[in-house]
């Protein structure tokens, strides 16, 4: 744990040096319970993330937890669990990262979760299951986009997808246009 926290401090230092504003903690392999008690792990995670958030605050960086679906990890495997962890840590520099792939995986209601966690959402990844190009597998991005617009979300939105070796440029252009259409109020 101590080595991991020191490593994260170094990442925060690099982010600060590069004038970044936030870091996202996805790291599904670092969140495997390995048979440990879930509640004990939540306490440990809250303590560790508080310490990391204190360091982040000194560097003017937001540190965000990325809830992943249950196919990726067995700890913080829904947006609701991520939101509860952020609320538990209760630090101004510890925020929630919203991943649409996780929403599709868990089938959580976008309007309910965005409304519930509107004050702590700091960043959004737009992507489909299997990290496919947005809209190729999952067709309800418009509902997530509408839910974000209803809470006046105006922070970071990025695209997360695997490289399409057969059409790199085309897939990027299509994805940008898809995100504009479904997530931005333009």
C-alpha positions, 0 to 999 in steps of 0.5 A: 500500500505504501509503495502504491501511494508513493507511486501515485504521489509521483503521478500527481507530481508529473500531472502538476508539472504538466499543468494537468488538472486531474488524474483518474484511478481506474486500475482494475487489477489494483482493485481486486479483493483477493478474497478480502472482506469488502467492508474492510477494503472500503475502509482501507480505500477511504483512508488511502484515497483521503491521504492521496487527496490531501496530497492532490490538493497541495498540487491543485489536482483532482484525483478521481475514482473510476467505477468499472463494471463487474466484468473488470473488477470486484471492487467499486464495480458500479457508479453508485459504489464509486459515488458512495466512496467519494462521499465517504472520503469527503475530500474536495479533491477526491471526485467521481469519474463517470464511465459510460461503459460501466453504466452500460455494464451495470445498467444503472439509470443515467438520470438517477445517478447523475442527479444523485452525484452531480456535485462530485462528477469531475470527468466523463469517459464516453465509450461502449462495452468492449471499448468499441467506438461509441455507438457501435454496441451501445445505442443509449448514449443520448440518454446519458448525454441528456442526463448530464445536460439536465444537471448542467454538467460542463466539465471534462468529457473524453472518448475511450475506445480501442484503436480501429486499425482498419480505419484510425482516422475515420473512427476518431472523426465518427466518435467525435461527431457522435459525442458532439451529437449525444453529449454536447448541447450545440 
